[in-house]
Amino acid sequence: MKQFFKFMFASMLGFFISVAILFFIFLGIVASIASFADKEEVIVKNNTILHLQLTEEIVDRTPNNPMESFNFSSFKPEMAIGLNDILGNLEKAASDEKISGIFLDLSSIRAGISTLAEIRDGIKEFKKSGKFVIAYAEYYSQGSYYLASVADQVFMNPVGSLDFRGINSEIMFYKNMLEKLGVEVQIIRHGKFKSAGEAFFLDKMSDENKEQTLAFIGAIWNDIIKDISESRSIAANQLNEYADKYESRRPEKALELNFIDGIRHRDEVINLLKEKTGTAADSDPILLSINKYSKAKTPVEKKPRSRNKIAVVYASGEITSGEGSDRVIGSARIAEAIKQARCDTSVKAIVLRVNSPGGSALASDVILREVILAKQSKPVVASMGDVAASGGYYISCMADKIIASPTTITGSIGVFGLIPNMKGFFNSKIGITFDNVKTNEMADFSSVSRPLTPTEKLIIQDEIDNIYNTFVTHVSNGRNLTVDQVDEIAQGRVWSGTEAKQIGLIDEFGGLTDAIQVAVGLAKLDNYRIVEFPKRKDFFQQF
């Protein structure tokens, strides 16, 4: 028996050592591939077409960690692409004599509507160069069609479909399920519109939530309609009529209603691209992906390297305490990034790019403190992406200027807390009971094994009210509004960018590029270069 255990443990040890060795070999291969790909320089040939498929998830900043979204089923990294790289490459392509045009080869796009609006604006700027933009899809989602509608010509497959029917907001409610499990969710909040926890204690949308949701999705839809109307020369009221009847779904009807310019197979669109670029009939057009084009040298003659810097600080994801990551706003990491930009005398202005639904009030306040300190020495501009609500607005509110898209979701100036009472679940469903002794009255404060006492509810409500008042005061100071004025538009209400501008929560419409230009203007710069924060470690350092 002793020998048996000896050999068994030896075999187990050998197995784990082998797995560890293979894991590190695998990491080395992935890192080597990533390193080689980064150093590979792409040579752009004459009559090249920039090929935008946008199948990757679009985030604000291109990640540099090949393991971040590694798909072990396909054994391939599924890297996201950054809006920063897309916009930068569109600008580069406009002045690149070797780029003849853009081929928007689309289907569904994993990006919010404000992100799509920024890319759309980038393509509009590209078109000013006189180069063509052709769009094609077998299936257009509403998002991909919104982007495609800016093209010179829009084509669809003969058996394809175009989805254009408005915006629907549907919420799943868990109250009845939790009741069957014996769980009561106790909600304490400040703000009658603060609806984030309603799914746990209601079985349908509250009147306030219906009101605010219809208002902001209506404003977003109106902006989409306006842009498509301008690009496709279709009256806004007609577009709404078509959406109500879902008339665009078939290619023939989409062509009749002027949603598209032609019904073609993909090979026919490729032939059109050949004609546009003077490519021989027996050759393929040169299509270059935006990922590869990122590795091509800038075609224009470089200006002398400016010592003046505009720092772009990217803050994306839920706000939490600690380090966070590219997809989670860690207060320590983002506050340090702002501090580094603040203390760097060559940085003349800071653009805080926010894409966040909120999170921890404490973590938000830590970040806001650095924004306030930075503002004392140089201009700070907040640039809002798809969403900058609750904590996302908290960290933005003290900026010198706030720039957002008309379709940005923002506001939500309110506070809530959810505490489950799981006594029924523990006692009745699985037969677990609790008992305790304590030295002080509040030693078992907010235990989930019983309902909150009236005193506990008062304490939690007091804390939430205090956080809300702090939040409102910050907004009041940052936006030059009275506390009463802020309270009137706060109450946890969510606003679209269009509405937010009307009530003073933002200053101007625009995307990241516009925010940078506002920062340049505030800093009174003639020349500058962009530096990005937080500063990143390479893959092995991260590992």
N, C-alpha and C positions, 0 to 999 in steps of 0.2 A: 504493500500500500504506500509505503514511504517513497519507493521508486516511482510509483504511478503519479503521485502529486509532484514529484520532482520534474518528471518529463512533461506533465501537463502545464505547470507554471513556466517551464522553459519554452514550451511551444507558444504559449500565450505572449510571453515577453518578446519572442522572435517575431510574432505576428504584428504586435504593436510597433515594434521598431521598424519593420518593413513598411507598414502603413505610413509612419512618420517620414521615412526616407522618400517614399513615393510622393507624398504630399509636398515635400520641399522641392523635389525635382519638378513636379507639376507647376509649383509657384514660379520656379526659375524659368521654365519654358514660357509661361504666360507673360512674365515680366520681360523676358528677352524679346518676345514678339511685340509687346507693347512698346518697348524701348526702340526696337528697329523701326516700327511703324512711325513713331514720332520723328525719327531722324530722316526717314525717307523723303527725298525731295521730289516733287512732281513737276514735270516739264509740261507746260500748256502748249498745245499745238495750235496752228492757225485754224479758224472756223470751228473752234470748240464750243459746245453747247453745255451750259451749266445745268446739270440734271438734278432737280429737286423732287425726291420721292417722299421725304419726311416720314418714313416709317418708324423711326426711333421716337421714343418719348422726348418731347422738347421741354427742357428745363432752362432756367435763366443762365446757367454757366456750365459749359461742357465739363463733365467729370474727368479726372485723370487717373482714377483707380480702376484697372481692368477687372478687378474682382467684385466691384460694387454691385453689378447686376449680372453676375455670371450664371448662365443657364446650364445646370449640370445634366439636364436631359439631352440637350443638343451639344453639350461640351463646347459652347461658344459664349464669349461675353456679349451681352446685349447692352451695349453702351448707349446712353442717352446723348442727345446733341444739345448744345447750349444756344439759346437765343443770341447770346453775344457773338458766337461764331457765325451764325446764319446772317445776322445783320452786317457783320464785318465783311463777310465774303460777298454779299450783295453789293456793298459799296465798292469793294475791290474789283468785282467783275464789271461794274459800270464803266470803269476807266481802263479796263484791260482790252487792248485792241484785238487780242486773240480769242476773246469770248464774243460770240456772235449773238447769243440770245439765251433764253431760259426755257427749259422744258419742265413744266409742272406735271409730274407723272404721279397722280394722286389716288388715294382711296380714303380710308379713315385716318385722321391725324390725332395723335395723342397730345393735345395741347388745349389750353383754355382759350376762350374767345378773345381775350385781351392780347394774349401772346400771338394769336393768328392776326389780329389787327396790326400789331407791330411789324410782323413779317410782310403783311399786305402793304403797309406803308413803305416798307423797304423796297418792295417790288415796284411800287409806283415811282419811287425815286430812280430806280434802275431804268425804268422806261423812258425817263427824260434823256437818256443817252442815245435814244433812237433805235435801240436794239429790240428785237422781238421777244414776246413772251407767249408761248403756246401751252395750253392746259389740256390734259386728257385724263379720263378715268373710265373704268368699267362701272364703278359705282361712286357717286358723290354723296358723302355725308353732308349734313348742313355746314359743318365746319370746313370741310375740304372745298365745298362749292363756294362758300364765302371767300376763301382764299383765291380759288380759280377765277372768280368773277372779275378780278382785276386784270386778267390776261387779255391780250389782243384778240385771241381766238380761243374759244372753249369747245372741245369736242367730247363726245361720249360714245361708248360702244353701242352697236345696234340693239343689243339685248340688255343693256345696262339700266341703271336706275338713278334718279336724282331725288334725294330726300330733302324736301323743303316744306315744312308744316308747322313751324313755330316752336316755342320753347315750353316744355312741360316740367314742372317741379313736383316730384312725388316723394313722399316720406314714408318710411316704414315705422310703425308704432309697436312697442313691445309691452305696453301696460298689461293687457289681458294675459299674455304669456307669463309675465312675471307674477301676476296674481295667482295663476295656476300653480306656480312653483313656490308660492308662499313668500314672495319677495316684494316688499314695499319700498319704492324709491322716494326718498324725502328730498324735496327740492327747496332750496332757499336762494332767492335771487333779488337783484335790484335792477329793474327795467322791465316794464310790461311787455316789451317786444323781444326780450332776450329769450329766444326760442330753442337754444341749443339742446336743452334737456327735455323738451316736451315729449319726445318719443318714448320716454320712460314713465311718464305719469299721466299722459293723455292718450286717448285712442283715436284722435283726429287733430287736425291743425286748429290752433286757437284762432279766433277772429283777427287778433293783432298780427299773428304770423301770416295768415292769408293775405291781409292787407299789405304788409311790407313785401312779401314774396312776389305778389302780383305786380306791385309797383316797380321793383327792381328788375324782374325778368322782362316786364313790359318795356322798360327804358332800354334794356340791353337789346331786345328784339327790334325796337324802333331804330337803334343805331345800325344794326345789321341791315335792316331794310333800306335805310338811307344810303349806305355805302353801295349796296347792290344796285339800287335804283340809279345812282350816279354812273356806275360802271356799265350797266346793261341798258340804260335808257328805258327803264320800265317804271311807270308811276308807282309810288309807294302804296297807294290804295289798291292798285291792281295786284301787286305782290302779295298783299294780305288776302285778297280774294283768292288768289291761286293757292296760297297756303291753307286757307280754310277748306278748300275742296281737294287738297293734295293732288293738284293737277299736273305737277311737274314730274311725276314718278316715271313715266315712260318717255323714251327718247324722242318719239315723233311729236308728242305734246310739248315737251321741253323745247324743242326746236321751234315749234309754232309760236310759243309764248315768248321767244327770244331769250330763254335761259342759256341756250347754247347756240353755237354757230354752225354746227355740223354733226352728222352721225357717221362715225368712221370706225373701222377696225384699227387696232394698234399699228399694224404694218402700213396702213394708209397714212397715219399721222407721222410715222417714221419717214415715209416718202416725202411728206410735206417738209419735214426738217431737212431732208437732203436738198430739196429745192431751195430752201431758205439759205443754206450754207454753200450751195454750189458743189455738193458732194456727188460723185459719179453714181449712177444708178446701181452699179454692181458692188458698191462699197457701202459700209455702214457709217452713219454720222458719228462724229466724235462726241460722246456723252461723258461728262466728267462729274462725278458726285461731289457734293459740297464738302464731304469729309476729306476727299483727296485734294480738292481745290484749296483747302485750308493749308496744305503743305506746299503750295506753290508760292514762289516769291511775289511780293507786291510789284505789279508791272510798272507803276509810275516811279519817277526818280524820287528817291527819298530826300526829304528836307533834313537839314541838320538836326540832330537829336536834341529836343528841347529839354531844358532842366525843369521846366514847369510841369507839374503832374496834376491830373485829376484822378482822385482815388475813387474807384467804384467798389463799394462794400456789398457783397451779396448775402442777403439774409433770407433763406428759403426754408419753409417747413413749419412745424409746430414749435412753439417757443418753450424751452425747458431750461432748467439750471444745468450748469456743467459745460462740457466741451461741445457736444453736439457733433454735427457733420455737415456735408454739403446739402443734406436733405432734412436736417433738424437744426433749428436755430438754438445753439447752446449759448447761454448768456455770457459765459466766460470767454468763449472763442470770438463771438461777435464784438463784445465790449473791447477785447484786446485788439481786434482788427481796427476798430474805430480809433482807439488810443494810438496805435502805431501810425495811422494816417494823420491824426491830430499832431503828433509830436514830430513828424517829418516836415521840416521847413520847406522842402521842395514841393510838397503837396499843397496846392493853392486852394483847393475846394474838394469837398467830399460828396459823392452821390451814394445814398443808402438805397439800394435796390431791395424792396420788400415784396415777398410773395408768401403770405402767411395768414392762416385763419385765426391765429392767436395761440393762447396757451397760458403759461404761468404768469400771474400778475407780478410776482417778485422778480422773476427772470426778465420780464419786460422792463421793469423799473431800473434794473441794473444796466440794461442796454441804453435806456433813455438817458441815464445819468451821463454816459459817455457822449451821447449826441449833444446834450446841453453844454458839456465842457468843450467839445469840438466847435460848436457854434460860436463860442466866445473868441476864437482865434481865426476862423476861416468860414466861408459859406458852406452850409450843409443843405443839400437838396434831397428830398425823398422821392424816389421813383417807385410807383406802385404797379405791380404786375396784375395777374388775374384776380388776386384777392389780397387785401391788406385790411383785415377786419379785426375787431377786438384788440388783442395784444399786438397784432400787425399794425393797427392804427396808433396804438399807444406809443410804439417805438418811433413812429413817424411824425407825431403831432407837433413836436418842437422844432422841426426843420424850418429853415428860412423860406423855402418854397416846397410845395407838395404837388407833384405832377402825376396824373393818373389817366388811364384810358377812360373814355365814356362808358366802357363795358366793365371796368374794374368793380369788384364787389368790396365795399369798404364800410366804415362806421362800426356798428355793433358795439357802441360804447356802453357797456353794461357788465355786470358780474353775476355769476351763478355758482352754486355748489350742489353736488348730488351726493347724498349719503344713503346707502341701502340699509334698510332694516330687514335682516335675514332671519329673524327669530322664527317666523312661520316655516321657512324652508328647513332650518336646522331641526326644530322641534317636531314638526308634523310630517315632513317629507323623508328625512333620513335619520330621525331618532337621536339627534345630538342635543344635549342640554348644556347650559353654562351656569356656573356659580362663581362668585368672587368675594374677596375681602379687599378693603382699600384703606389707606391711611388718611386720605383726604377726599373731600366731597367730589372733586372733579378729576380724580385719578383715572376714572374709566370714561373720560370725555369722548363722546361720539363713537361709542362701541357699536359695531354692526350686528351684535347679537341681541339687540333690543331696540325699541323705538327711542328717538330723541326725547329728552325731557323738555318741558317748556323753557327751563333755564338754559339748556343747551341750544335750543332754537334761537333764543334771544341773543346769546353770545355769538353764534355763527352769523346771524343777521347783522349784528353790530359790526363784525369784521367785514362782511360783504359791503355794507353801507360805507364803511371807512375806505375800502378800496375804490368803490365807485366814486366817492367824493374826491379822492386823490386823482383818479383818472380824469374826471370832469375839470378839475382845477388845472391839470396839465394842458388839456385841450384849450381851456379858456386862455391860459397864458400864451400858448403857442399860436393860436388862431385869432387872437385879439378880439375875443368875444366875451361877453359877461358869462358868469357861471349859470345864470338863469337861462340865457340863450342856448348854452351848450346842453343844459339839462332838458330843454324842450326838444332838441333834435337827437338827444342821446336815448336813454331808456332802453338800450340794447338794440335799437333799430338798425337794420342793415339797409344800406343805400347803394345805388349804382353810382358810377363815376359822374354821370350826367346830373343826377340828383345832388350828389355831394358838392359839386361846383356851385349849384344854385344856393345851397345853404351855408357855404363858406368852409366846408371841411377840406377842400382841395383848392389849389390856385389856378392850375392850367391843365388842359388836355394834352396828352402826349405820351410817348413811350420812353424807353431808356435813352435812346439817341437824343430826344428832345430834352430830357432831364440833364444830360451832359452839357448840352448847349446852354441851358439856363445857368448851370454851375459856372461855365466858362464866362458867361456874361457878368455874373455876380463877382467873379474873381478878376474881371477886366483883363483877360488874357488875349494876346494875339496868336500865340503858339503854345502848344501843350502836347502831352502824351498821356495815354491812359495807363494806369496801373490798377491791378485787381487785388482785392482782399476778400477773405482772409488768405494770407500767403500759404501756399500748399507745400507739403512734403512730397517727395517722390514715392513711388509705390512701396519700395522696401522700407523706407522710413515709416510710412503709415503702418505697414505690417508689423 
